[in-house]
């Protein structure tokens, strides 16, 4: 099983995100983001479910202004942070692709 270190858990404050890129042999890297919401760390591919574009404008902003949802800056699709489910917008009912993570001795690792 492949593991890639993406951050220190303590470096991801509540309501903040960390972007990362995963190299893939013979293919474009996968861009992802790690976020802390309600004390929990979650990771998703940085790809909107409506169109294959990043949620942010490459500026690392994923949370809505009130900090309660992830929002695609391209067309305002709104996602629940803990589930990745789109609750409003053109892709309502679809979910962001979750990435499996684990925390070991304070380091956040992408697994798989």
N, C-alpha and C positions, 0 to 999 in steps of 0.2 A: 504494500500500500504506500503510495506516494504522499509525503507531507511537505508542505511549503510554509515557512514562517511568514506571516503577513503583518504582524504588529505585536506590540506589547499591550496586554489588556489595559494596563493603567494609562496608556496613551490615548485611549478612546473614551472620552468623557461622555456623560449622559447627553443625548441629543446631538452627538457629533459623529462624523464618519471618517473613514480612512479608505482611500482608493488604492487598488492594486491591479497588477496585470500578470496574467499567468501565461508563460510561454507554452506553445504546443508545437511539437515536431511537425514540420511541413504544413502548418496552418497559421492563420492569424492568431495572435494572443487573445485570450478571453479577459475582458476588463470586468472587474468586480468592485464591490464596496462592502466594508465592514461598518456596522453601526451599533451604537448602544441605545436601547430604548427600554424604559422602565426597568433599568438595571440589567437587562439581558443583552448579550451580544448576538447579532445576526449577520449573515453574509448572503449577498445575492449577486448574480450577474448584473452588470450595469447595462441592461438592455430593456427598453420598454416593450411591453407585450403588444402594443398597437402597431408600431413601426419599428424596424430593427435599428434604433438609434439609442444613444446613451440617455439616461434620465437627466443627467446634469449637462451643462454646456461646458464640460471639461473644467469646471471650476470647483468641483467637490461639494456643491450644494444639492442635497437630496431631500432634506426635511422641509415641510411646509412652514410658513411664517409662524404658526402657533406651535410647531414642533411635534404635532400629533400624527403626521403622515409623511410618507415619501411622495413627492410630486415630480412628474416628468415635466421638465421645463419647456419641452417642445409643444405639448398640447394639453397639459394639465391633468393627465391621468393621475388618479390619487390612489395610493396603495397603503394598506395597513402594515406597519413596520414588523410586527411579530409573525405575521403569516405570509406577507407578500401579496395578498389578495387585492386586486383592483376593485375599489368600492365606488368609483365614480370616474366617468370618462369613456372614451371610445372602446376600451378593452375591458369594460366592467365584467367581473366574473372570472377573468383570467388571473394568473398569478405570476409574479416574478420567479425566476428560477433560483431556488435556494441552493447555497453552497454549504457543504458540511464543514464545520469547524470544530476544533476542540482547544481547550486552554490547558496547557501543561506548564507548570512552574511559572505562571505569569505571561507566557508567550501564547499568542493565538496562531494556531496552525490550520491551514486549509488541508483537508483530508480527502484523498481519492484521486 
